[in-house]
Amino acid sequence: MKKVVNFIYEMGALKHVKRSGWWTINVKDPENVAEHSFRAGLIGYFLAKLEGVDVSRVTLMSLFNDLHEARLNDLHKVGHRYIDFRKAETKAHKEQTESLGELGGEMFSLHKELQGQKTKEAVVARDADLLENAFQAKEYMEIGYKDAQSWIESIWKIIKTPSAKKMLKELEKTSSNDWWKGLKKTER
């Protein structure tokens, strides 16, 4: 149990790791990895249901995708140009999970499956990760970071599933504030 507790504390560090890609467009205080992972997990759940694949595997792949960033931090795509980050993230992820026995083995197996992109679940989980970036880009665009549009344009080129494409099309035409309109209670 001590190893599990330590692991959970380590994952708490993800609340302090900022998503660095947004710094390239001057977002001063971008969301953190824990926030990204939470919403990616939700998106993964919906996409898995819509695509008719194993919901648990997709949701867990989406949720576990960036665990390594507790040790490595987030590295934006410009940085990936110079560093083999995939190799480093696999090494960190393995070291993080190997002391957890069978549970850690399952987590690492899901990580490898997602990286391999050979199963339908891995493809759906990747789309969920990409879509979370698109949602975040739209939110940043709406508060003035117009260069965030380039994230959405890039994501259009690489998402694969029909459900992800439908969701991306809908998020582009939906304001991030639409969800609360009509919910505010006004009193006289």
N, C-alpha and C positions, 0 to 999 in steps of 0.2 A: 504494500500500500504506500510506503514511503516514496517509492519511485514514481508511482502514479501522481501523488500529491506534488512532488517536485516538477513533474512534467506539466501539470496544470498551472503551477506557478510560472513556469517558463513560458507557457502559451499566453499568460497574462501580459507578457512583454509585448505581444503583438498590438496591444492597445496603445503602445508608445511608438510604434514603427510607422512613420508616415509613408504614404504611397508617393514615391519620388518622381514618377513620370510627370505629375502635374506641375512640378517645379519648373519644368521646361517652358511652360506657358505662364509662369509667374504667379501661380496659385500659392499664396503665402503659407496657408495652413491647410493642406489637403487632408482628406480622410485618412484614417489609419488602416493597417492591414486587417485588424479584427473586424472593423466595420465593413470592409470590402468582403471578407470571407463570410460574414453573416448573410449579407444580401446575396452573394453568389450561391450560397447554400439554398436560400429560398427560391432563387431563380432555377437552380438545378432541380429542385423538387417539382416545380411547375413544368419545366421542359421534359423531365422524365415521364411525368403523367401524360403529357400531350404526345410524346413520341412513343409511348407504350414500352418503355424499357424499365429495368430494375431501379425503382425509385431510391431504395436505400443506398445502393452503390453510387449512384449519381450524386445524391445529396451529400454523402460522406466524402466522395472525391472532391466535390466543390468546397466543402468545409475544411478539409485537410490539405488542400492544395498548397497553401503558403506557410505551413508550419515552420519550415526552414528559415523563414525570414526573422524569426525570433533570434536566430544566431547570426544571420548574414545581412540583415536589413533588406530593404527593397532596393532593387537596382533597375533603373529605367532602361528602356530599349537602346538608348545611345550608349550607355555603359556596357550593355550586352555585346556591343560591337567589339569590345576590347578584352572581355573576360568570358571564359567558358562558364557561365553562371549555372547552366543546367547540370554540369558535372559537380559543381560545388553544392548546389541545392540537393542533389541526390545524396551526396556524402553526408551533409548536415542532417537531412531527413532520416537517413539510416541510423546515424549516431543518436539522434533524438529518440528514436522509437525502439531500438534494439534492446534496451534494458527493460522494456515493458513486456517482454515475453511474447506470448501468442497474440495479445492485443496489439502490441507494437508491430508484430509481423503483419497483421492484417492491415494496419495503417500504412505500412511501407508498401505492401502489395498494391493497395489502391493508388498510392503515389506513382508507382511504376506503371500501372495500367493507364493512368491518365497521361503520363509522359509518352507512352507507346502509341496512343491513339489508334489502337487496333480493334477495340470493341465499340459497339454502339454507345454503351454507357460512357466511355471515355470521350467520345466525340460530343455527346450531349453535355457532359461536365465542362468540357473546354468552351463550348458555346455559352454555357452559363457564366463562366468567368469573363468571357468577352462581353456578354450583354451587361454584366454589372458595370464594366468600364463604360459602356455606352450610356447607361442610366446616369452614371456620375458625370460623364461628359455633358450630357444634356442639362443636368443641374448646374454645372459650371457655366455653360453657355448662357443660361437664363439669368445669371448674375453678372454677366459681362465678359466672361473669358471666351471670346469668339473663336480663338484658335483651338478650342476643345472639339470643334467640328471635325478636325482632322482625325480624331480618335474614331468617330462614328464612320467616317469615310473608309478608314482602314478596316474597321470591323466588318463592314458590308462585304469586303473582298475575301474575308476568311471564315465567316460563320458558315455552317454546313447544313444544319437541320431546317426543315420547313417551318417548324414551330419557332425557332430562334429568328428566322427571317421575318415571320409574321409579327413577332414581338418587337423586333427592331423597327419595323415599319410603323407600328402603333406608337412606340415611345417617341419617335420623331415628331409625330403630329399631336402628341399629348403634352400639355404643360405639367411640369412636376408639381404644380400647386393645384391641379384639378381635383385631387383626392379629397381635399378638405372643403372645397366650395359647396355650400349648402349644408354643411355640418355645424357651422357656427350658430350658437344660440344667441339671438338678439332679444333683449328685453326692452319693454317700453316702460 
